Amino acid sequence: MAARATPADEIPPGQLEAELAAQDPPGRSELAKRQKSLTIGAVCKALAQEFPDISISKIRYLEDQKLLTPRRTPGGYRLYSQGEVARLRTILRMQRDEFLPLRVIRQELAAGRSGDTAPVPGRTARESGRTWRPSVSVREATGALYSIEDVLEETKAEAKLVRELEEYGVVKGEMRGGVRYFDETEREIIAAVAELARYGVGGRNLRVFRSSADREANLLQQILAPALRSRNPERRKEAVEALENLAAVATHLKHLLLIRDLRKIVR
């Protein structure tokens, strides 16, 4: 469950400045850095217009996941540099615009992805020479599981909606000790559906998405089945990379077809 804000995040006005200014020159140097940094509350306010759902608990959750590393003052207060704020903005945009799970976001950031850079190219298509960046990973997930309570808190989804998704086979979850848990991918699915639910889209409306995904997965499996079943580790690794690349191409194609049809609606 995402951690809640602690008193250390609620800095009384002027207390941090007084703490640093009272120190010797190193403290004054820290004060100069602090004037260019933001507290966690100030970060929320700065990003609230673009990300209305941003919260202190969400920022701290991303820190717990090692995606953010704010500085700490001698008194234990978190301070976010402009670079950390930019990194957070990039993370939130990848979640909102590309629906990437945290493990993929972590890979993107490690590869140098930032809000000011283009997506990292993937493999090159043989005939066209165009590059595609896999937007999802089909490799093994981190293995992390999230209880239904954690999922509801983080995604802001309603329990009724999650039950609908289970009923229509969109998510399955896993029962352990009488509690249902979801992996990271299913948690991200629930988050995306929760956003759609704001516009009146219910679980029964998602069967079209599920059917489409099943057909696409079956097609890609047919294309690469022999290589994916290979006992040669190198060949299988190449097949998995090709599968991710094909998934990126298929996703881009589906996006273009959708945009084309939507443009007809608004004409």
Secondary structure, 3 states (H helix, E strand, C coil): CCCCCCHHHCCCCCHHHHHHHCCCHHHHHHHHHHCCCECHHHHHHHHCCCCCCCCHHHHHHHHHCCCCCCEECCCCCEEECHHHHHHHHHHHHHHHHHCCCHHHHHHHHHCCCCCCCCCCCCCECCCCCCECCCCCCCCCCCCCEEEHHHHHHHHCCCHHHHHHHHHCCCCCCEEECCEEEEEHHHHHHHHHHHHHHCCCCCHHHHHHHHHHHHHHHHHHHHHHHHHHCCCCHHHHHHHHHHHHHHHHHHHHHHHHHHHHHHHHHHC
